[in-house]
């Protein structure tokens, strides 16, 4: 199924950056049957046996974006993590709304009150997916990206999906 989707979609990729861990992540994905193609590498997770959340500091929390101001924070932390201008996302995502029934849900991980990681859950057309997990370099390797990914996987499972 994923290979067929990859043949039809040219805009979705599993980006592997130089700082991603492990260093040979792209090769590991390909070895596990997720080769790059027109749609890039895709990951699929079985959520029926979702393990425990990664351990992070007690002053870390995750909140769903629920207004334009928080969406600005989401863009800020995403830009810092990806190292590029993502203001176009603000304009597009702002039109989607913010309720639990919205099909694009954005989340921010805060260390105390500072945004340190961000992610998006898209729920549309009978499937839910995770996009845009981003952590600025100064906050990497502390489990924040893993924690927000786990939280989004849990939310997908709570919505009744068995995989993501």
Chimera marker file (.cmm) of the C-alpha trace (Angstrom):
<marker_set name="trace">
<marker id="1" x="0.000" y="0.000" z="0.000" r="1" g="1" b="0" radius="0.5"/>
<marker id="2" x="2.750" y="2.457" z="0.957" r="1" g="1" b="0" radius="0.5"/>
<marker id="3" x="4.592" y="1.794" z="-2.296" r="1" g="1" b="0" radius="0.5"/>
<marker id="4" x="1.406" y="2.531" z="-4.251" r="1" g="1" b="0" radius="0.5"/>
<marker id="5" x="0.873" y="5.756" z="-2.332" r="1" g="1" b="0" radius="0.5"/>
<marker id="6" x="4.492" y="6.702" z="-3.013" r="1" g="1" b="0" radius="0.5"/>
<marker id="7" x="3.896" y="6.281" z="-6.738" r="1" g="1" b="0" radius="0.5"/>
<marker id="8" x="1.018" y="8.781" z="-6.619" r="1" g="1" b="0" radius="0.5"/>
<marker id="9" x="2.381" y="11.387" z="-4.224" r="1" g="1" b="0" radius="0.5"/>
<marker id="10" x="5.448" y="13.431" z="-4.999" r="1" g="1" b="0" radius="0.5"/>
<marker id="11" x="5.287" y="15.929" z="-2.147" r="1" g="1" b="0" radius="0.5"/>
<marker id="12" x="5.639" y="13.827" z="1.008" r="1" g="1" b="0" radius="0.5"/>
<marker id="13" x="9.047" y="12.664" z="2.119" r="1" g="1" b="0" radius="0.5"/>
<marker id="14" x="10.662" y="11.165" z="5.185" r="1" g="1" b="0" radius="0.5"/>
<marker id="15" x="13.492" y="13.636" z="5.422" r="1" g="1" b="0" radius="0.5"/>
<marker id="16" x="16.729" y="12.291" z="6.830" r="1" g="1" b="0" radius="0.5"/>
<marker id="17" x="18.953" y="15.119" z="7.988" r="1" g="1" b="0" radius="0.5"/>
<marker id="18" x="22.682" y="14.954" z="8.783" r="1" g="1" b="0" radius="0.5"/>
<marker id="19" x="22.045" y="15.275" z="12.546" r="1" g="1" b="0" radius="0.5"/>
<marker id="20" x="19.375" y="12.548" z="12.683" r="1" g="1" b="0" radius="0.5"/>
<marker id="21" x="20.205" y="9.570" z="14.840" r="1" g="1" b="0" radius="0.5"/>
<marker id="22" x="21.333" y="6.983" z="14.153" r="1" g="1" b="0" radius="0.5"/>
<marker id="23" x="23.645" y="8.430" z="11.541" r="1" g="1" b="0" radius="0.5"/>
<marker id="24" x="22.715" y="5.764" z="8.989" r="1" g="1" b="0" radius="0.5"/>
<marker id="25" x="18.945" y="6.217" z="9.445" r="1" g="1" b="0" radius="0.5"/>
<marker id="26" x="18.234" y="6.433" z="5.710" r="1" g="1" b="0" radius="0.5"/>
<marker id="27" x="20.000" y="3.143" z="5.051" r="1" g="1" b="0" radius="0.5"/>
<marker id="28" x="18.206" y="1.509" z="7.984" r="1" g="1" b="0" radius="0.5"/>
<marker id="29" x="14.836" y="2.641" z="6.641" r="1" g="1" b="0" radius="0.5"/>
<marker id="30" x="15.649" y="1.188" z="3.244" r="1" g="1" b="0" radius="0.5"/>
<marker id="31" x="16.862" y="-2.078" z="4.799" r="1" g="1" b="0" radius="0.5"/>
<marker id="32" x="13.516" y="-2.367" z="6.647" r="1" g="1" b="0" radius="0.5"/>
<marker id="33" x="11.603" y="-2.167" z="3.367" r="1" g="1" b="0" radius="0.5"/>
<marker id="34" x="11.023" y="1.577" z="3.187" r="1" g="1" b="0" radius="0.5"/>
<marker id="35" x="12.959" y="2.549" z="0.076" r="1" g="1" b="0" radius="0.5"/>
<marker id="36" x="12.921" y="6.060" z="-1.258" r="1" g="1" b="0" radius="0.5"/>
<marker id="37" x="10.874" y="6.646" z="-4.382" r="1" g="1" b="0" radius="0.5"/>
<marker id="38" x="8.814" y="9.406" z="-5.915" r="1" g="1" b="0" radius="0.5"/>
<marker id="39" x="7.108" y="9.895" z="-2.536" r="1" g="1" b="0" radius="0.5"/>
<marker id="40" x="10.184" y="9.325" z="-0.386" r="1" g="1" b="0" radius="0.5"/>
<marker id="41" x="10.438" y="6.976" z="2.589" r="1" g="1" b="0" radius="0.5"/>
<marker id="42" x="7.318" y="6.326" z="4.639" r="1" g="1" b="0" radius="0.5"/>
<marker id="43" x="7.118" y="4.972" z="8.172" r="1" g="1" b="0" radius="0.5"/>
<marker id="44" x="4.238" y="2.900" z="9.526" r="1" g="1" b="0" radius="0.5"/>
<marker id="45" x="3.770" y="2.074" z="13.200" r="1" g="1" b="0" radius="0.5"/>
<marker id="46" x="1.504" y="-0.522" z="14.818" r="1" g="1" b="0" radius="0.5"/>
<marker id="47" x="-0.267" y="1.373" z="17.597" r="1" g="1" b="0" radius="0.5"/>
<marker id="48" x="-1.957" y="-1.613" z="19.219" r="1" g="1" b="0" radius="0.5"/>
<marker id="49" x="1.129" y="-2.181" z="21.350" r="1" g="1" b="0" radius="0.5"/>
<marker id="50" x="2.388" y="1.348" z="21.841" r="1" g="1" b="0" radius="0.5"/>
<marker id="51" x="5.164" y="1.294" z="24.433" r="1" g="1" b="0" radius="0.5"/>
<marker id="52" x="5.784" y="3.701" z="27.270" r="1" g="1" b="0" radius="0.5"/>
<marker id="53" x="6.452" y="7.356" z="26.589" r="1" g="1" b="0" radius="0.5"/>
<marker id="54" x="10.098" y="8.410" z="26.538" r="1" g="1" b="0" radius="0.5"/>
<marker id="55" x="11.367" y="9.783" z="29.825" r="1" g="1" b="0" radius="0.5"/>
<marker id="56" x="11.917" y="13.535" z="29.821" r="1" g="1" b="0" radius="0.5"/>
<marker id="57" x="12.375" y="16.154" z="32.506" r="1" g="1" b="0" radius="0.5"/>
<marker id="58" x="9.405" y="16.918" z="34.764" r="1" g="1" b="0" radius="0.5"/>
<marker id="59" x="9.214" y="20.522" z="33.516" r="1" g="1" b="0" radius="0.5"/>
<marker id="60" x="8.271" y="19.316" z="29.990" r="1" g="1" b="0" radius="0.5"/>
<marker id="61" x="4.659" y="19.387" z="28.822" r="1" g="1" b="0" radius="0.5"/>
<marker id="62" x="2.844" y="19.072" z="25.512" r="1" g="1" b="0" radius="0.5"/>
<marker id="63" x="-0.095" y="21.253" z="24.518" r="1" g="1" b="0" radius="0.5"/>
<marker id="64" x="-2.337" y="21.282" z="21.490" r="1" g="1" b="0" radius="0.5"/>
<marker id="65" x="-2.304" y="24.541" z="19.540" r="1" g="1" b="0" radius="0.5"/>
<marker id="66" x="-5.688" y="26.170" z="20.083" r="1" g="1" b="0" radius="0.5"/>
<marker id="67" x="-5.330" y="29.721" z="18.741" r="1" g="1" b="0" radius="0.5"/>
<marker id="68" x="-3.398" y="31.902" z="16.290" r="1" g="1" b="0" radius="0.5"/>
<marker id="69" x="-0.842" y="32.966" z="18.923" r="1" g="1" b="0" radius="0.5"/>
<marker id="70" x="0.071" y="29.354" z="19.705" r="1" g="1" b="0" radius="0.5"/>
<marker id="71" x="0.253" y="28.608" z="15.976" r="1" g="1" b="0" radius="0.5"/>
<marker id="72" x="2.838" y="31.411" z="15.738" r="1" g="1" b="0" radius="0.5"/>
<marker id="73" x="4.845" y="29.621" z="18.447" r="1" g="1" b="0" radius="0.5"/>
<marker id="74" x="4.484" y="26.351" z="16.509" r="1" g="1" b="0" radius="0.5"/>
<marker id="75" x="5.880" y="28.073" z="13.393" r="1" g="1" b="0" radius="0.5"/>
<marker id="76" x="8.714" y="29.639" z="15.418" r="1" g="1" b="0" radius="0.5"/>
<marker id="77" x="9.903" y="26.358" z="16.946" r="1" g="1" b="0" radius="0.5"/>
<marker id="78" x="9.413" y="24.506" z="13.645" r="1" g="1" b="0" radius="0.5"/>
<marker id="79" x="11.478" y="27.087" z="11.763" r="1" g="1" b="0" radius="0.5"/>
<marker id="80" x="14.218" y="26.851" z="14.386" r="1" g="1" b="0" radius="0.5"/>
<marker id="81" x="14.225" y="23.060" z="14.077" r="1" g="1" b="0" radius="0.5"/>
<marker id="82" x="14.087" y="22.816" z="10.291" r="1" g="1" b="0" radius="0.5"/>
<marker id="83" x="16.263" y="25.875" z="9.695" r="1" g="1" b="0" radius="0.5"/>
<marker id="84" x="13.947" y="27.387" z="7.086" r="1" g="1" b="0" radius="0.5"/>
<marker id="85" x="11.076" y="29.850" z="6.701" r="1" g="1" b="0" radius="0.5"/>
<marker id="86" x="7.764" y="28.077" z="7.334" r="1" g="1" b="0" radius="0.5"/>
<marker id="87" x="5.493" y="31.121" z="7.512" r="1" g="1" b="0" radius="0.5"/>
<marker id="88" x="3.457" y="29.716" z="4.619" r="1" g="1" b="0" radius="0.5"/>
<marker id="89" x="2.319" y="26.955" z="7.000" r="1" g="1" b="0" radius="0.5"/>
<marker id="90" x="0.868" y="29.547" z="9.361" r="1" g="1" b="0" radius="0.5"/>
<marker id="91" x="-1.389" y="30.936" z="6.651" r="1" g="1" b="0" radius="0.5"/>
<marker id="92" x="-2.514" y="27.499" z="5.510" r="1" g="1" b="0" radius="0.5"/>
<marker id="93" x="-2.985" y="25.911" z="8.934" r="1" g="1" b="0" radius="0.5"/>
<marker id="94" x="-4.696" y="28.970" z="10.440" r="1" g="1" b="0" radius="0.5"/>
<marker id="95" x="-7.602" y="28.425" z="8.020" r="1" g="1" b="0" radius="0.5"/>
<marker id="96" x="-8.063" y="24.841" z="9.263" r="1" g="1" b="0" radius="0.5"/>
<marker id="97" x="-9.179" y="25.842" z="12.745" r="1" g="1" b="0" radius="0.5"/>
<marker id="98" x="-8.133" y="24.478" z="16.118" r="1" g="1" b="0" radius="0.5"/>
<marker id="99" x="-10.782" y="22.193" z="17.626" r="1" g="1" b="0" radius="0.5"/>
<marker id="100" x="-10.360" y="18.467" z="18.267" r="1" g="1" b="0" radius="0.5"/>
<marker id="101" x="-12.420" y="17.852" z="15.127" r="1" g="1" b="0" radius="0.5"/>
<marker id="102" x="-10.000" y="19.824" z="12.912" r="1" g="1" b="0" radius="0.5"/>
<marker id="103" x="-8.110" y="17.612" z="10.486" r="1" g="1" b="0" radius="0.5"/>
<marker id="104" x="-4.768" y="19.302" z="11.150" r="1" g="1" b="0" radius="0.5"/>
<marker id="105" x="-3.849" y="19.367" z="14.820" r="1" g="1" b="0" radius="0.5"/>
<marker id="106" x="-0.644" y="20.995" z="15.945" r="1" g="1" b="0" radius="0.5"/>
<marker id="107" x="1.228" y="20.401" z="19.174" r="1" g="1" b="0" radius="0.5"/>
<marker id="108" x="4.038" y="22.166" z="20.998" r="1" g="1" b="0" radius="0.5"/>
<marker id="109" x="6.324" y="20.704" z="23.613" r="1" g="1" b="0" radius="0.5"/>
<marker id="110" x="7.358" y="23.208" z="26.261" r="1" g="1" b="0" radius="0.5"/>
<marker id="111" x="10.312" y="23.094" z="28.624" r="1" g="1" b="0" radius="0.5"/>
<marker id="112" x="8.988" y="25.287" z="31.417" r="1" g="1" b="0" radius="0.5"/>
<marker id="113" x="7.310" y="27.910" z="29.214" r="1" g="1" b="0" radius="0.5"/>
<marker id="114" x="9.752" y="27.779" z="26.295" r="1" g="1" b="0" radius="0.5"/>
<marker id="115" x="8.666" y="25.959" z="23.117" r="1" g="1" b="0" radius="0.5"/>
<marker id="116" x="11.310" y="23.307" z="22.360" r="1" g="1" b="0" radius="0.5"/>
<marker id="117" x="9.639" y="20.900" z="19.934" r="1" g="1" b="0" radius="0.5"/>
<marker id="118" x="6.627" y="20.814" z="17.630" r="1" g="1" b="0" radius="0.5"/>
<marker id="119" x="4.613" y="18.344" z="15.628" r="1" g="1" b="0" radius="0.5"/>
<marker id="120" x="1.462" y="17.936" z="13.572" r="1" g="1" b="0" radius="0.5"/>
<marker id="121" x="-1.206" y="15.248" z="13.395" r="1" g="1" b="0" radius="0.5"/>
<marker id="122" x="-3.260" y="15.131" z="10.199" r="1" g="1" b="0" radius="0.5"/>
<marker id="123" x="-6.541" y="13.216" z="10.454" r="1" g="1" b="0" radius="0.5"/>
<marker id="124" x="-8.427" y="13.101" z="7.174" r="1" g="1" b="0" radius="0.5"/>
<marker id="125" x="-9.839" y="10.610" z="4.731" r="1" g="1" b="0" radius="0.5"/>
<marker id="126" x="-9.915" y="7.752" z="7.216" r="1" g="1" b="0" radius="0.5"/>
<marker id="127" x="-6.260" y="7.840" z="8.214" r="1" g="1" b="0" radius="0.5"/>
<marker id="128" x="-4.117" y="9.776" z="10.635" r="1" g="1" b="0" radius="0.5"/>
<marker id="129" x="-0.472" y="10.659" z="10.120" r="1" g="1" b="0" radius="0.5"/>
<marker id="130" x="2.289" y="12.534" z="11.909" r="1" g="1" b="0" radius="0.5"/>
<marker id="131" x="4.192" y="15.326" z="10.178" r="1" g="1" b="0" radius="0.5"/>
<marker id="132" x="6.597" y="18.122" z="10.933" r="1" g="1" b="0" radius="0.5"/>
<marker id="133" x="8.273" y="16.820" z="14.081" r="1" g="1" b="0" radius="0.5"/>
<marker id="134" x="10.922" y="19.435" z="14.745" r="1" g="1" b="0" radius="0.5"/>
<marker id="135" x="13.282" y="20.268" z="17.585" r="1" g="1" b="0" radius="0.5"/>
<marker id="136" x="15.767" y="23.163" z="17.425" r="1" g="1" b="0" radius="0.5"/>
<marker id="137" x="19.416" y="22.036" z="17.633" r="1" g="1" b="0" radius="0.5"/>
<marker id="138" x="19.936" y="23.486" z="21.136" r="1" g="1" b="0" radius="0.5"/>
<marker id="139" x="17.231" y="21.156" z="22.517" r="1" g="1" b="0" radius="0.5"/>
<marker id="140" x="17.976" y="17.944" z="20.651" r="1" g="1" b="0" radius="0.5"/>
<marker id="141" x="19.072" y="14.669" z="22.274" r="1" g="1" b="0" radius="0.5"/>
<marker id="142" x="16.914" y="15.251" z="25.360" r="1" g="1" b="0" radius="0.5"/>
<marker id="143" x="13.926" y="13.139" z="24.305" r="1" g="1" b="0" radius="0.5"/>
<marker id="144" x="11.587" y="16.026" z="23.415" r="1" g="1" b="0" radius="0.5"/>
<marker id="145" x="11.077" y="14.935" z="19.786" r="1" g="1" b="0" radius="0.5"/>
<marker id="146" x="10.452" y="11.354" z="20.900" r="1" g="1" b="0" radius="0.5"/>
<marker id="147" x="8.020" y="12.525" z="23.579" r="1" g="1" b="0" radius="0.5"/>
<marker id="148" x="5.922" y="14.604" z="21.180" r="1" g="1" b="0" radius="0.5"/>
<marker id="149" x="5.971" y="11.791" z="18.606" r="1" g="1" b="0" radius="0.5"/>
<marker id="150" x="4.751" y="9.343" z="21.254" r="1" g="1" b="0" radius="0.5"/>
<marker id="151" x="2.014" y="11.776" z="22.348" r="1" g="1" b="0" radius="0.5"/>
<marker id="152" x="0.806" y="12.105" z="18.754" r="1" g="1" b="0" radius="0.5"/>
<marker id="153" x="0.843" y="8.329" z="18.306" r="1" g="1" b="0" radius="0.5"/>
<marker id="154" x="-1.243" y="8.031" z="21.481" r="1" g="1" b="0" radius="0.5"/>
<marker id="155" x="-3.713" y="10.611" z="20.156" r="1" g="1" b="0" radius="0.5"/>
<marker id="156" x="-4.002" y="8.688" z="16.885" r="1" g="1" b="0" radius="0.5"/>
<marker id="157" x="-4.683" y="5.515" z="18.849" r="1" g="1" b="0" radius="0.5"/>
<marker id="158" x="-7.260" y="7.354" z="20.974" r="1" g="1" b="0" radius="0.5"/>
<marker id="159" x="-9.016" y="8.305" z="17.740" r="1" g="1" b="0" radius="0.5"/>
<marker id="160" x="-9.500" y="4.619" z="16.975" r="1" g="1" b="0" radius="0.5"/>
<marker id="161" x="-6.695" y="3.954" z="14.507" r="1" g="1" b="0" radius="0.5"/>
<marker id="162" x="-4.599" y="0.810" z="14.849" r="1" g="1" b="0" radius="0.5"/>
<marker id="163" x="-1.616" y="2.184" z="12.957" r="1" g="1" b="0" radius="0.5"/>
<marker id="164" x="-0.024" y="5.434" z="11.927" r="1" g="1" b="0" radius="0.5"/>
<link id1="1" id2="2" r="1" g="1" b="0" radius="0.2"/>
<link id1="2" id2="3" r="1" g="1" b="0" radius="0.2"/>
<link id1="3" id2="4" r="1" g="1" b="0" radius="0.2"/>
<link id1="4" id2="5" r="1" g="1" b="0" radius="0.2"/>
<link id1="5" id2="6" r="1" g="1" b="0" radius="0.2"/>
<link id1="6" id2="7" r="1" g="1" b="0" radius="0.2"/>
<link id1="7" id2="8" r="1" g="1" b="0" radius="0.2"/>
<link id1="8" id2="9" r="1" g="1" b="0" radius="0.2"/>
<link id1="9" id2="10" r="1" g="1" b="0" radius="0.2"/>
<link id1="10" id2="11" r="1" g="1" b="0" radius="0.2"/>
<link id1="11" id2="12" r="1" g="1" b="0" radius="0.2"/>
<link id1="12" id2="13" r="1" g="1" b="0" radius="0.2"/>
<link id1="13" id2="14" r="1" g="1" b="0" radius="0.2"/>
<link id1="14" id2="15" r="1" g="1" b="0" radius="0.2"/>
<link id1="15" id2="16" r="1" g="1" b="0" radius="0.2"/>
<link id1="16" id2="17" r="1" g="1" b="0" radius="0.2"/>
<link id1="17" id2="18" r="1" g="1" b="0" radius="0.2"/>
<link id1="18" id2="19" r="1" g="1" b="0" radius="0.2"/>
<link id1="19" id2="20" r="1" g="1" b="0" radius="0.2"/>
<link id1="20" id2="21" r="1" g="1" b="0" radius="0.2"/>
<link id1="21" id2="22" r="1" g="1" b="0" radius="0.2"/>
<link id1="22" id2="23" r="1" g="1" b="0" radius="0.2"/>
<link id1="23" id2="24" r="1" g="1" b="0" radius="0.2"/>
<link id1="24" id2="25" r="1" g="1" b="0" radius="0.2"/>
<link id1="25" id2="26" r="1" g="1" b="0" radius="0.2"/>
<link id1="26" id2="27" r="1" g="1" b="0" radius="0.2"/>
<link id1="27" id2="28" r="1" g="1" b="0" radius="0.2"/>
<link id1="28" id2="29" r="1" g="1" b="0" radius="0.2"/>
<link id1="29" id2="30" r="1" g="1" b="0" radius="0.2"/>
<link id1="30" id2="31" r="1" g="1" b="0" radius="0.2"/>
<link id1="31" id2="32" r="1" g="1" b="0" radius="0.2"/>
<link id1="32" id2="33" r="1" g="1" b="0" radius="0.2"/>
<link id1="33" id2="34" r="1" g="1" b="0" radius="0.2"/>
<link id1="34" id2="35" r="1" g="1" b="0" radius="0.2"/>
<link id1="35" id2="36" r="1" g="1" b="0" radius="0.2"/>
<link id1="36" id2="37" r="1" g="1" b="0" radius="0.2"/>
<link id1="37" id2="38" r="1" g="1" b="0" radius="0.2"/>
<link id1="38" id2="39" r="1" g="1" b="0" radius="0.2"/>
<link id1="39" id2="40" r="1" g="1" b="0" radius="0.2"/>
<link id1="40" id2="41" r="1" g="1" b="0" radius="0.2"/>
<link id1="41" id2="42" r="1" g="1" b="0" radius="0.2"/>
<link id1="42" id2="43" r="1" g="1" b="0" radius="0.2"/>
<link id1="43" id2="44" r="1" g="1" b="0" radius="0.2"/>
<link id1="44" id2="45" r="1" g="1" b="0" radius="0.2"/>
<link id1="45" id2="46" r="1" g="1" b="0" radius="0.2"/>
<link id1="46" id2="47" r="1" g="1" b="0" radius="0.2"/>
<link id1="47" id2="48" r="1" g="1" b="0" radius="0.2"/>
<link id1="48" id2="49" r="1" g="1" b="0" radius="0.2"/>
<link id1="49" id2="50" r="1" g="1" b="0" radius="0.2"/>
<link id1="50" id2="51" r="1" g="1" b="0" radius="0.2"/>
<link id1="51" id2="52" r="1" g="1" b="0" radius="0.2"/>
<link id1="52" id2="53" r="1" g="1" b="0" radius="0.2"/>
<link id1="53" id2="54" r="1" g="1" b="0" radius="0.2"/>
<link id1="54" id2="55" r="1" g="1" b="0" radius="0.2"/>
<link id1="55" id2="56" r="1" g="1" b="0" radius="0.2"/>
<link id1="56" id2="57" r="1" g="1" b="0" radius="0.2"/>
<link id1="57" id2="58" r="1" g="1" b="0" radius="0.2"/>
<link id1="58" id2="59" r="1" g="1" b="0" radius="0.2"/>
<link id1="59" id2="60" r="1" g="1" b="0" radius="0.2"/>
<link id1="60" id2="61" r="1" g="1" b="0" radius="0.2"/>
<link id1="61" id2="62" r="1" g="1" b="0" radius="0.2"/>
<link id1="62" id2="63" r="1" g="1" b="0" radius="0.2"/>
<link id1="63" id2="64" r="1" g="1" b="0" radius="0.2"/>
<link id1="64" id2="65" r="1" g="1" b="0" radius="0.2"/>
<link id1="65" id2="66" r="1" g="1" b="0" radius="0.2"/>
<link id1="66" id2="67" r="1" g="1" b="0" radius="0.2"/>
<link id1="67" id2="68" r="1" g="1" b="0" radius="0.2"/>
<link id1="68" id2="69" r="1" g="1" b="0" radius="0.2"/>
<link id1="69" id2="70" r="1" g="1" b="0" radius="0.2"/>
<link id1="70" id2="71" r="1" g="1" b="0" radius="0.2"/>
<link id1="71" id2="72" r="1" g="1" b="0" radius="0.2"/>
<link id1="72" id2="73" r="1" g="1" b="0" radius="0.2"/>
<link id1="73" id2="74" r="1" g="1" b="0" radius="0.2"/>
<link id1="74" id2="75" r="1" g="1" b="0" radius="0.2"/>
<link id1="75" id2="76" r="1" g="1" b="0" radius="0.2"/>
<link id1="76" id2="77" r="1" g="1" b="0" radius="0.2"/>
<link id1="77" id2="78" r="1" g="1" b="0" radius="0.2"/>
<link id1="78" id2="79" r="1" g="1" b="0" radius="0.2"/>
<link id1="79" id2="80" r="1" g="1" b="0" radius="0.2"/>
<link id1="80" id2="81" r="1" g="1" b="0" radius="0.2"/>
<link id1="81" id2="82" r="1" g="1" b="0" radius="0.2"/>
<link id1="82" id2="83" r="1" g="1" b="0" radius="0.2"/>
<link id1="83" id2="84" r="1" g="1" b="0" radius="0.2"/>
<link id1="84" id2="85" r="1" g="1" b="0" radius="0.2"/>
<link id1="85" id2="86" r="1" g="1" b="0" radius="0.2"/>
<link id1="86" id2="87" r="1" g="1" b="0" radius="0.2"/>
<link id1="87" id2="88" r="1" g="1" b="0" radius="0.2"/>
<link id1="88" id2="89" r="1" g="1" b="0" radius="0.2"/>
<link id1="89" id2="90" r="1" g="1" b="0" radius="0.2"/>
<link id1="90" id2="91" r="1" g="1" b="0" radius="0.2"/>
<link id1="91" id2="92" r="1" g="1" b="0" radius="0.2"/>
<link id1="92" id2="93" r="1" g="1" b="0" radius="0.2"/>
<link id1="93" id2="94" r="1" g="1" b="0" radius="0.2"/>
<link id1="94" id2="95" r="1" g="1" b="0" radius="0.2"/>
<link id1="95" id2="96" r="1" g="1" b="0" radius="0.2"/>
<link id1="96" id2="97" r="1" g="1" b="0" radius="0.2"/>
<link id1="97" id2="98" r="1" g="1" b="0" radius="0.2"/>
<link id1="98" id2="99" r="1" g="1" b="0" radius="0.2"/>
<link id1="99" id2="100" r="1" g="1" b="0" radius="0.2"/>
<link id1="100" id2="101" r="1" g="1" b="0" radius="0.2"/>
<link id1="101" id2="102" r="1" g="1" b="0" radius="0.2"/>
<link id1="102" id2="103" r="1" g="1" b="0" radius="0.2"/>
<link id1="103" id2="104" r="1" g="1" b="0" radius="0.2"/>
<link id1="104" id2="105" r="1" g="1" b="0" radius="0.2"/>
<link id1="105" id2="106" r="1" g="1" b="0" radius="0.2"/>
<link id1="106" id2="107" r="1" g="1" b="0" radius="0.2"/>
<link id1="107" id2="108" r="1" g="1" b="0" radius="0.2"/>
<link id1="108" id2="109" r="1" g="1" b="0" radius="0.2"/>
<link id1="109" id2="110" r="1" g="1" b="0" radius="0.2"/>
<link id1="110" id2="111" r="1" g="1" b="0" radius="0.2"/>
<link id1="111" id2="112" r="1" g="1" b="0" radius="0.2"/>
<link id1="112" id2="113" r="1" g="1" b="0" radius="0.2"/>
<link id1="113" id2="114" r="1" g="1" b="0" radius="0.2"/>
<link id1="114" id2="115" r="1" g="1" b="0" radius="0.2"/>
<link id1="115" id2="116" r="1" g="1" b="0" radius="0.2"/>
<link id1="116" id2="117" r="1" g="1" b="0" radius="0.2"/>
<link id1="117" id2="118" r="1" g="1" b="0" radius="0.2"/>
<link id1="118" id2="119" r="1" g="1" b="0" radius="0.2"/>
<link id1="119" id2="120" r="1" g="1" b="0" radius="0.2"/>
<link id1="120" id2="121" r="1" g="1" b="0" radius="0.2"/>
<link id1="121" id2="122" r="1" g="1" b="0" radius="0.2"/>
<link id1="122" id2="123" r="1" g="1" b="0" radius="0.2"/>
<link id1="123" id2="124" r="1" g="1" b="0" radius="0.2"/>
<link id1="124" id2="125" r="1" g="1" b="0" radius="0.2"/>
<link id1="125" id2="126" r="1" g="1" b="0" radius="0.2"/>
<link id1="126" id2="127" r="1" g="1" b="0" radius="0.2"/>
<link id1="127" id2="128" r="1" g="1" b="0" radius="0.2"/>
<link id1="128" id2="129" r="1" g="1" b="0" radius="0.2"/>
<link id1="129" id2="130" r="1" g="1" b="0" radius="0.2"/>
<link id1="130" id2="131" r="1" g="1" b="0" radius="0.2"/>
<link id1="131" id2="132" r="1" g="1" b="0" radius="0.2"/>
<link id1="132" id2="133" r="1" g="1" b="0" radius="0.2"/>
<link id1="133" id2="134" r="1" g="1" b="0" radius="0.2"/>
<link id1="134" id2="135" r="1" g="1" b="0" radius="0.2"/>
<link id1="135" id2="136" r="1" g="1" b="0" radius="0.2"/>
<link id1="136" id2="137" r="1" g="1" b="0" radius="0.2"/>
<link id1="137" id2="138" r="1" g="1" b="0" radius="0.2"/>
<link id1="138" id2="139" r="1" g="1" b="0" radius="0.2"/>
<link id1="139" id2="140" r="1" g="1" b="0" radius="0.2"/>
<link id1="140" id2="141" r="1" g="1" b="0" radius="0.2"/>
<link id1="141" id2="142" r="1" g="1" b="0" radius="0.2"/>
<link id1="142" id2="143" r="1" g="1" b="0" radius="0.2"/>
<link id1="143" id2="144" r="1" g="1" b="0" radius="0.2"/>
<link id1="144" id2="145" r="1" g="1" b="0" radius="0.2"/>
<link id1="145" id2="146" r="1" g="1" b="0" radius="0.2"/>
<link id1="146" id2="147" r="1" g="1" b="0" radius="0.2"/>
<link id1="147" id2="148" r="1" g="1" b="0" radius="0.2"/>
<link id1="148" id2="149" r="1" g="1" b="0" radius="0.2"/>
<link id1="149" id2="150" r="1" g="1" b="0" radius="0.2"/>
<link id1="150" id2="151" r="1" g="1" b="0" radius="0.2"/>
<link id1="151" id2="152" r="1" g="1" b="0" radius="0.2"/>
<link id1="152" id2="153" r="1" g="1" b="0" radius="0.2"/>
<link id1="153" id2="154" r="1" g="1" b="0" radius="0.2"/>
<link id1="154" id2="155" r="1" g="1" b="0" radius="0.2"/>
<link id1="155" id2="156" r="1" g="1" b="0" radius="0.2"/>
<link id1="156" id2="157" r="1" g="1" b="0" radius="0.2"/>
<link id1="157" id2="158" r="1" g="1" b="0" radius="0.2"/>
<link id1="158" id2="159" r="1" g="1" b="0" radius="0.2"/>
<link id1="159" id2="160" r="1" g="1" b="0" radius="0.2"/>
<link id1="160" id2="161" r="1" g="1" b="0" radius="0.2"/>
<link id1="161" id2="162" r="1" g="1" b="0" radius="0.2"/>
<link id1="162" id2="163" r="1" g="1" b="0" radius="0.2"/>
<link id1="163" id2="164" r="1" g="1" b="0" radius="0.2"/>
</marker_set>
